[in-house]
Amino acid sequence: MRALTYHGQGDVRVDTHPDPKIELPTDAIIRITSTAICGSDLHLYDGFVPMMKAGDIIGHEPMGIVEEVGSAVKNIKKGDRVVVSFTISCGHCWFCEQDLYSMCDNSNPKAENAVKAMGHSPAGLFGFSHLLGGIPGGQAEYLRVPYADHGTIKIESDLADEKVLFLSDIFPTGYMAAENAQIEEGDTVAIWGCGPVGLFTMKSAWMMGAGRVIAIDQVPERLEMARQHCNVETLDFSKEDDIVGKLNDMTGGRGPDRCIDAVGAESHAANMVSATADSLKQTAHLQSDHPYVLQQAIMACRKGGTLSIPGVYAQSVTVPMGAAMNKGLTWKMGQTNVQHYMKPLLEKIEKGEIDPSFMITHTEPLENAPAMYAKFRDKEDGCIKVVLKP
């Protein structure tokens, strides 16, 4: 089969690999019909996630047709059309039974790597480094899905792939981010990042009763999409000397009730002094990810407010913990418990409450994936969300 393969920082290629096979009775083989490039894939591409190896197949937002199932698979069968969760979850460990699917005890086959880095191992993820399993990903013609009964949702309507594909990751991720923010009726919510996760977070914040949503970014077409499709106020941080001060001004000095970091490890700083200082810290190995959004969100959030972090971080950062503690902020974060959200969010799509396809800007064959990675990273050609067709 053809699959997008990691060869080193900034170097991905479409190579030929052996077709996947059933390895365990709980496996299924999916023929991929659509798959997407996620913002967190760029963290791999740019070298922010440790333990990537040349030859790894990447990608974690796939869907397709079931080609084969193992003898223990009961919920899906050959010919079914399914969306695949990016988190791999056994469905029966203590964490899965608590609906904490991204913390599954059994799905990371290289759990010892994560234990050394984190103290405990979260769930295995498709195509997301040997820290989280080294499991071949979904930017490919075929995909082996472990624990297939718990990692897929059947699509029984004729909805286009583009309307349901994002149940694999970014729609549940944005929804869980808004839920983690503990939004109450009428709250002011500030969201850093107008990429795909940020856009779904904005939509979800309105669903949960937000009274006001403010989005922060610097890419014109992303800010425009946020205004046009998500009905939010926007701030361009490249044109504001003081985002924290601006948010205070917009909220009568109190600050937003809920702040959401939908950016993660590769945030950018408009303040070059901060950027230079953090670059020096990275050079000295004092931190590995960029903390600009976290720093701003902590400083901006009102006293007693909530900070939600769906943005992916891989290593260490320096943040104003004293401010967070003394302001009494609640933090909630984590990889998404996708399986908990797939069914209710599919129902929202089927009822016409949301059409997730609004954010797709580019649809390309799988063979064009390397060029699309570069275009997505460099924010060229209005690129916000890429769907690949194997």
RODO-2510 file (C-alpha; in nm, 4 decimals, decimal comma):
residues 390
     n   res          X          Y          Z
     1     m     0,0000     0,0000     0,0000
     2     r     0,0956     0,3655    -0,0291
     3     a     0,1338     0,5589     0,2955
     4     l     0,2750     0,8888     0,4181
     5     t     0,6038     0,8150     0,5899
     6     y     0,8184     1,0136     0,8301
     7     h     1,1846     1,0445     0,7285
     8     g     1,3008     1,3173     0,9674
     9     q     1,2168     1,6725     1,0680
    10     g     1,0421     1,8473     0,7792
    11     d     1,0691     1,5381     0,5571
    12     v     0,7621     1,3237     0,4844
    13     r     0,7190     1,1089     0,1731
    14     v     0,4578     0,8766     0,0256
    15     d     0,6213     0,5331     0,0199
    16     t     0,5135     0,1762    -0,0461
    17     h     0,4581    -0,0430     0,2612
    18     p     0,3201    -0,3948     0,3119
    19     d    -0,0567    -0,4027     0,3500
    20     p    -0,1605    -0,4378     0,7164
    21     k    -0,2940    -0,7722     0,8360
    22     i    -0,5121    -0,8914     1,1218
    23     e    -0,2762    -0,9504     1,4154
    24     l    -0,5215    -0,9999     1,7018
    25     p    -0,8847    -1,1170     1,7145
    26     t    -0,9964    -0,7651     1,8136
    27     d    -0,8441    -0,6028     1,4997
    28     a    -1,0104    -0,4732     1,1850
    29     i    -0,8596    -0,3662     0,8525
    30     i    -1,0023    -0,0470     0,7028
    31     r    -0,9661     0,0698     0,3428
    32     i    -0,9235     0,4438     0,3854
    33     t    -1,1542     0,6644     0,1777
    34     s    -1,0685     0,9978     0,3452
    35     t    -0,8053     1,1079     0,5921
    36     a    -0,6972     1,4500     0,7137
    37     i    -0,3871     1,6394     0,8192
    38     c    -0,4193     1,7558     1,1792
    39     g    -0,2453     2,0512     1,3387
    40     s    -0,0825     1,8104     1,5835
    41     d     0,0712     1,6276     1,2854
    42     l     0,2744     1,9427     1,2363
    43     h     0,4282     1,8896     1,5807
    44     l     0,5667     1,5619     1,4411
    45     y     0,6698     1,7232     1,1147
    46     d     0,8524     2,0052     1,2934
    47     g     1,0321     1,7782     1,5386
    48     f     0,8509     1,8709     1,8608
    49     v     0,7426     1,5171     1,9498
    50     p     1,0154     1,2802     2,0722
    51     m     1,0680     0,9206     1,9595
    52     m     0,9663     0,9539     1,5962
    53     k     1,1554     0,7114     1,3727
    54     a     1,2262     0,7120     1,0003
    55     g     0,9749     0,4826     0,8343
    56     d     0,6849     0,5617     1,0688
    57     i     0,3451     0,5932     0,8990
    58     i     0,1669     0,9011     1,0330
    59     g    -0,1877     1,0380     1,0406
    60     h    -0,4729     0,9946     1,2864
    61     e    -0,7940     1,1305     1,1294
    62     p    -0,9156     0,8472     0,9037
    63     m    -1,2356     0,6842     0,7879
    64     g    -1,3201     0,4208     0,5338
    65     i    -1,4695     0,0816     0,4524
    66     v    -1,4180    -0,2304     0,6634
    67     e    -1,2268    -0,4898     0,4597
    68     e    -1,1728    -0,7583     0,7242
    69     v    -1,2422    -0,8142     1,0940
    70     g    -1,0883    -1,0386     1,3572
    71     s    -1,2840    -1,3231     1,5111
    72     a    -1,3662    -1,1257     1,8292
    73     v    -1,5041    -0,8150     1,6529
    74     k    -1,8827    -0,7929     1,6953
    75     n    -1,9931    -0,4330     1,6261
    76     i    -1,8727    -0,3916     1,2682
    77     k    -1,8433    -0,6196     0,9672
    78     k    -1,6928    -0,6242     0,6194
    79     g    -1,8456    -0,3535     0,4010
    80     d    -1,9412    -0,1196     0,6859
    81     r    -1,8450     0,2458     0,6545
    82     v    -1,6745     0,3705     0,9704
    83     v    -1,4908     0,6648     1,1253
    84     v    -1,1870     0,5671     1,3330
    85     s    -1,1027     0,7325     1,6655
    86     f    -0,7469     0,8638     1,6900
    87     t    -0,7249     0,7338     2,0484
    88     i    -0,6929     0,3561     2,0712
    89     s    -0,8846     0,2164     2,3672
    90     c    -0,9506    -0,1359     2,4904
    91     g    -1,2952    -0,0547     2,6290
    92     h    -1,2646    -0,2647     2,9447
    93     c    -0,9790    -0,1322     3,1638
    94     w    -1,0564     0,0881     3,4660
    95     f    -0,9967     0,4092     3,2692
    96     c    -1,2120     0,3069     2,9720
    97     e    -1,4903     0,2122     3,2139
    98     q    -1,4732     0,5703     3,3485
    99     d    -1,5064     0,7060     2,9899
   100     l    -1,1419     0,8199     3,0099
   101     y    -1,0575     0,6493     2,6827
   102     s    -0,7446     0,8523     2,6089
   103     m    -0,5947     0,7125     2,9293
   104     c    -0,6483     0,3451     2,8388
   105     d    -0,4133     0,1136     3,0281
   106     n    -0,3814    -0,1479     2,7541
   107     s    -0,3514     0,0124     2,4112
   108     n     0,0058     0,1461     2,4152
   109     p     0,2288    -0,1490     2,3182
   110     k     0,5366     0,0539     2,4142
   111     a     0,4032     0,1808     2,7450
   112     e     0,7464     0,1673     2,9067
   113     n     0,8552     0,4643     2,6923
   114     a     0,5674     0,6779     2,8169
   115     v     0,6159     0,5676     3,1777
   116     k     0,9749     0,6920     3,1680
   117     a     0,8685     1,0263     3,0194
   118     m     0,5396     1,0874     3,2024
   119     g     0,5197     0,8596     3,5052
   120     h     0,2302     0,6633     3,3526
   121     s     0,1306     0,5680     2,9993
   122     p    -0,1764     0,7170     2,8317
   123     a    -0,3523     0,5399     2,5446
   124     g    -0,1777     0,4488     2,2241
   125     l    -0,2411     0,6861     1,9344
   126     f    -0,2329     0,6202     1,5628
   127     g     0,0795     0,7523     1,3908
   128     f     0,2028     0,9575     1,6850
   129     s     0,5541     0,8422     1,7795
   130     h     0,6970     0,5481     1,9703
   131     l     0,6243     0,7339     2,2923
   132     l     0,2584     0,6530     2,2271
   133     g     0,2932     0,3121     2,0711
   134     g     0,4618     0,3455     1,7319
   135     i     0,1291     0,2333     1,5811
   136     p     0,1059     0,2868     1,2017
   137     g    -0,1204     0,5794     1,1197
   138     g    -0,4058     0,6541     0,8856
   139     q    -0,2609     0,8680     0,6053
   140     a    -0,2466     0,5519     0,4015
   141     e    -0,4522     0,3283     0,1756
   142     y    -0,5217     0,0780     0,4546
   143     l    -0,5173     0,0834     0,8348
   144     r    -0,5114    -0,1855     1,1025
   145     v    -0,7438    -0,0787     1,3846
   146     p    -0,6758    -0,2468     1,7215
   147     y    -0,9767    -0,2882     1,9537
   148     a    -1,1969    -0,2155     1,6537
   149     d    -1,5248    -0,2540     1,8439
   150     h    -1,4256     0,0379     2,0676
   151     g    -1,2365     0,2491     1,8145
   152     t    -1,4885     0,2953     1,5338
   153     i    -1,8338     0,4372     1,4781
   154     k    -2,0525     0,3077     1,1973
   155     i    -2,1921     0,5631     0,9510
   156     e    -2,5262     0,4299     0,8350
   157     s    -2,6481     0,7399     0,6506
   158     d    -2,5371     0,8709     0,3121
   159     l    -2,3648     1,1748     0,4625
   160     a    -2,0490     1,2620     0,2707
   161     d    -1,7147     1,1689     0,4220
   162     e    -1,6382     1,5370     0,4660
   163     k    -1,9325     1,5818     0,7040
   164     v    -1,8375     1,2977     0,9395
   165     l    -1,4590     1,2554     0,9014
   166     f    -1,3766     1,4976     1,1818
   167     l    -1,5481     1,2746     1,4378
   168     s    -1,2108     1,0980     1,4345
   169     d    -1,0474     1,3810     1,6288
   170     i    -1,0994     1,7526     1,5908
   171     f    -1,4764     1,7835     1,6445
   172     p    -1,4661     1,5790     1,9682
   173     t    -1,1443     1,7600     2,0628
   174     g    -1,3031     2,1032     2,0241
   175     y    -1,6169     1,9909     2,2049
   176     m    -1,4236     1,8402     2,4962
   177     a    -1,2120     2,1587     2,5154
   178     a    -1,5265     2,3667     2,5593
   179     e    -1,6663     2,1154     2,8084
   180     n    -1,3389     2,1194     3,0063
   181     a    -1,3631     2,4987     3,0232
   182     q    -1,6757     2,4513     3,2374
   183     i    -1,8641     2,7197     3,0457
   184     e    -2,1666     2,8617     3,2241
   185     e    -2,4545     3,0524     3,0676
   186     g    -2,3406     3,3966     2,9549
   187     d    -1,9666     3,3409     3,0088
   188     t    -1,7020     3,5256     2,8106
   189     v    -1,4724     3,2692     2,6483
   190     a    -1,1340     3,3553     2,4960
   191     i    -0,9902     3,1005     2,2529
   192     w    -0,6345     3,1165     2,1274
   193     g    -0,6023     2,9623     1,7805
   194     c    -0,8369     2,9782     1,4817
   195     g    -0,7181     2,6521     1,3326
   196     p    -0,9541     2,3538     1,3008
   197     v    -0,9610     2,2635     1,6724
   198     g    -1,0091     2,6270     1,7679
   199     l    -1,2954     2,6639     1,5212
   200     f    -1,4747     2,3578     1,6598
   201     t    -1,4129     2,4884     2,0109
   202     m    -1,5841     2,8157     1,9164
   203     k    -1,8845     2,6309     1,7747
   204     s    -1,8994     2,4157     2,0873
   205     a    -1,8709     2,7142     2,3234
   206     w    -2,1874     2,8616     2,1706
   207     m    -2,3624     2,5229     2,2068
   208     m    -2,2793     2,5317     2,5788
   209     g    -2,4286     2,8742     2,6401
   210     a    -2,1371     3,1154     2,6083
   211     g    -2,2487     3,4774     2,6020
   212     r    -1,9422     3,6038     2,4203
   213     v    -1,6562     3,4323     2,2331
   214     i    -1,3291     3,6077     2,1494
   215     a    -1,0773     3,4389     1,9172
   216     i    -0,7063     3,5240     1,8991
   217     d    -0,4824     3,4483     1,5992
   218     q    -0,2716     3,6309     1,3418
   219     v    -0,3553     3,4536     1,0137
   220     p    -0,6067     3,6686     0,8198
   221     e    -0,7977     3,3865     0,6525
   222     r    -0,8319     3,1989     0,9813
   223     l    -0,9591     3,5082     1,1603
   224     e    -1,2043     3,5641     0,8753
   225     m    -1,3299     3,2043     0,8925
   226     a    -1,3783     3,2429     1,2683
   227     r    -1,5827     3,5594     1,2179
   228     q    -1,7838     3,4296     0,9239
   229     h    -1,8577     3,0732     1,0363
   230     c    -1,8324     3,0941     1,4159
   231     n    -1,9775     3,4426     1,4791
   232     v    -1,6976     3,5478     1,7156
   233     e    -1,5076     3,8648     1,7938
   234     t    -1,1441     3,8442     1,6880
   235     l    -0,8063     3,9819     1,7917
   236     d    -0,5005     3,9767     1,5646
   237     f    -0,2112     3,9358     1,8061
   238     s     0,0384     4,0587     1,5473
   239     k    -0,1341     4,3986     1,5642
   240     e    -0,1865     4,4179     1,9400
   241     d     0,0953     4,5204     2,1739
   242     d    -0,0759     4,3677     2,4768
   243     i    -0,3320     4,0887     2,4307
   244     v    -0,3839     4,0521     2,8056
   245     g    -0,4489     4,4252     2,8401
   246     k    -0,6837     4,4206     2,5413
   247     l    -0,8859     4,1332     2,6878
   248     n    -0,9067     4,3210     3,0169
   249     d    -1,0337     4,6281     2,8327
   250     m    -1,2959     4,4173     2,6516
   251     t    -1,4224     4,2666     2,9777
   252     g    -1,4332     4,5697     3,2034
   253     g    -1,1036     4,4783     3,3684
   254     r    -1,2186     4,1378     3,4936
   255     g    -1,0748     3,9161     3,2196
   256     p    -1,2431     3,6306     3,0298
   257     d    -1,4208     3,3724     3,2441
   258     r    -1,2809     3,0822     3,0444
   259     c    -0,9550     3,0716     2,8449
   260     i    -0,8764     2,7944     2,5962
   261     d    -0,5376     2,7147     2,4428
   262     a    -0,6209     2,5536     2,1086
   263     v    -0,2662     2,5999     1,9778
   264     g    -0,0216     2,3929     2,1797
   265     a     0,3499     2,3405     2,1393
   266     e     0,4123     2,5587     1,8346
   267     s     0,2534     2,8874     1,9336
   268     h     0,4045     3,2091     1,7983
   269     a     0,4889     3,5278     1,9867
   270     a     0,4258     3,8784     1,8595
   271     n     0,6626     4,0030     2,1321
   272     m     1,0126     3,9338     1,9979
   273     v     1,1693     3,9793     2,3420
   274     s     0,9624     3,6863     2,4706
   275     a     1,0339     3,4832     2,1581
   276     t     1,4077     3,5412     2,1871
   277     a     1,4097     3,4548     2,5564
   278     d     1,2237     3,1305     2,4918
   279     s     1,4536     3,0421     2,2024
   280     l     1,7482     3,0817     2,4374
   281     k     1,5770     2,8549     2,6915
   282     q     1,5248     2,5928     2,4221
   283     t     1,8907     2,6160     2,3228
   284     a     1,9861     2,5644     2,6874
   285     h     1,7417     2,2689     2,7079
   286     l     1,5374     2,4409     2,9791
   287     q     1,2193     2,3954     2,7805
   288     s     1,1174     2,2204     2,4615
   289     d     0,7789     2,3625     2,3595
   290     h     0,6664     2,7213     2,3036
   291     p     0,4551     2,8468     2,5975
   292     y     0,3384     3,1852     2,4639
   293     v    -0,0330     3,1001     2,4569
   294     l    -0,0257     2,9331     2,7983
   295     q     0,1506     3,2358     2,9438
   296     q    -0,1055     3,4762     2,7973
   297     a    -0,4048     3,2631     2,8925
   298     i    -0,2927     3,2380     3,2564
   299     m    -0,2369     3,6125     3,2783
   300     a    -0,5627     3,6973     3,0988
   301     c    -0,8042     3,4598     3,2708
   302     r    -1,0174     3,6151     3,5434
   303     k    -0,9641     3,5216     3,9059
   304     g    -1,1355     3,1923     3,9778
   305     g    -1,1645     3,1191     3,6052
   306     t    -1,0880     2,8073     3,4065
   307     l    -0,8057     2,7270     3,1645
   308     s    -0,8739     2,4472     2,9130
   309     i    -0,5850     2,3067     2,7092
   310     p    -0,6681     2,0959     2,4015
   311     g    -0,3473     2,2123     2,2298
   312     v    -0,0864     1,9349     2,2244
   313     y     0,2303     1,9701     2,4305
   314     a     0,5025     1,7095     2,4149
   315     q     0,7690     1,8238     2,6586
   316     s     0,8415     2,1002     2,9121
   317     v     0,7455     2,4688     2,9243
   318     t     0,7920     2,7642     3,1575
   319     v     0,4685     2,9303     3,2697
   320     p     0,3682     3,1835     3,5409
   321     m     0,2570     2,9235     3,7931
   322     g     0,2501     3,1814     4,0702
   323     a    -0,0144     3,3783     3,8816
   324     a    -0,2195     3,0649     3,8174
   325     m    -0,2058     2,9613     4,1827
   326     n    -0,2764     3,3000     4,3336
   327     k    -0,5625     3,3673     4,0920
   328     g    -0,7182     3,0324     4,1809
   329     l    -0,7374     2,9038     3,8239
   330     t    -0,8743     2,5611     3,7419
   331     w    -0,6848     2,3750     3,4688
   332     k    -0,8306     2,0920     3,2602
   333     m    -0,6465     1,9303     2,9720
   334     g    -0,5644     1,6046     2,7978
   335     q    -0,5916     1,4016     2,4823
   336     t    -0,9527     1,3576     2,3777
   337     n    -1,1766     1,0799     2,5065
   338     v    -1,3053     1,0476     2,1515
   339     q    -1,5268     0,7430     2,1981
   340     h    -1,7308     0,9274     2,4610
   341     y    -1,8278     1,1945     2,2085
   342     m    -1,8583     1,0196     1,8723
   343     k    -2,2227     0,9105     1,8961
   344     p    -2,3741     1,2328     2,0385
   345     l    -2,1755     1,4493     1,7965
   346     l    -2,2762     1,2305     1,5019
   347     e    -2,6367     1,2905     1,6058
   348     k    -2,5770     1,6666     1,5963
   349     i    -2,4420     1,6325     1,2421
   350     e    -2,7322     1,4121     1,1311
   351     k    -2,9817     1,6640     1,2746
   352     g    -2,8173     1,9473     1,0811
   353     e    -2,7076     2,1345     1,3940
   354     i    -2,3548     2,1599     1,2526
   355     d    -2,1850     2,0894     0,9182
   356     p    -1,8198     2,0205     1,0004
   357     s    -1,7126     2,0428     0,6359
   358     f    -1,7163     2,4248     0,6485
   359     m    -1,3477     2,4411     0,7363
   360     i    -1,2099     2,2237     0,4535
   361     t    -0,9993     2,4385     0,2228
   362     h    -0,8029     2,1741     0,0316
   363     t    -0,8874     1,8225    -0,0904
   364     e    -0,5942     1,6392    -0,2469
   365     p    -0,4820     1,2889    -0,3423
   366     l    -0,2608     1,1129    -0,0885
   367     e     0,0371     1,1447    -0,3224
   368     n     0,0272     1,5227    -0,2730
   369     a     0,0529     1,4949     0,1059
   370     p     0,4186     1,6089     0,1376
   371     a     0,3447     1,9349    -0,0449
   372     m     0,0291     1,9868     0,1598
   373     y     0,2188     1,9439     0,4867
   374     a     0,4505     2,2264     0,3862
   375     k     0,1602     2,4421     0,2701
   376     f    -0,0373     2,3796     0,5913
   377     r     0,2617     2,4538     0,8139
   378     d     0,3527     2,7712     0,6248
   379     k    -0,0109     2,8953     0,6130
   380     e     0,0058     2,9295     0,2335
   381     d    -0,2816     2,9443    -0,0143
   382     g    -0,5380     2,9972     0,2617
   383     c    -0,4746     2,6450     0,3891
   384     i    -0,6788     2,5714     0,7019
   385     k    -0,7832     2,2063     0,6709
   386     v    -0,6584     1,9419     0,4279
   387     v    -0,8450     1,6224     0,3410
   388     l    -0,6460     1,3542     0,1604
   389     k    -0,8007     1,0915    -0,0661
   390     p    -0,6015     0,7670    -0,0895
***
